[in-house]
């Protein structure tokens, strides 16, 4: 009987506790890092969605498909109310896959020589870009993760994308 217990192999309680403590330390370090990575990915995805809306509006404007109450303007300030149906894919929030509400503002110089594009949009959970931001400044740094309850209001005229054109 003594021989049977003598040859038994295994880990001691101290060794098991040491492994559990080491795993706990690794988890304490890994969880915040993974959470940060996920948050940054969602912010990047939201910024990319904002740029996709701007690209869609730019394409529509350059192809005379931006319909503003029956006209196709060549100068002034225009607003396009966000509509995910006008994007080839996406157009929803990376946080909740919900609709983003807001607009793209287009400032067109006289004779349509140049145009600047601005974006504002938030989802129903308070994530997004609540103030108008110029296209070149849209990045993860301007995306709010909470408290963005409403996007800036669009003025008139509010335009739609009309694939048929003028």
Secondary structure by P-SEA (a helix, b strand, c coil): caaaaaabbbbcaaaaaaaaaaaaaaaaacaaaaaaaaaaaaaaaaaaaaaaaaaaaaaaaaacccccccccccccbbbbccccccccccccccccccbbbbbbbbbbcccccbbbbbbbcccccccccccccccccccccccccccccccccccccbbbbccccc
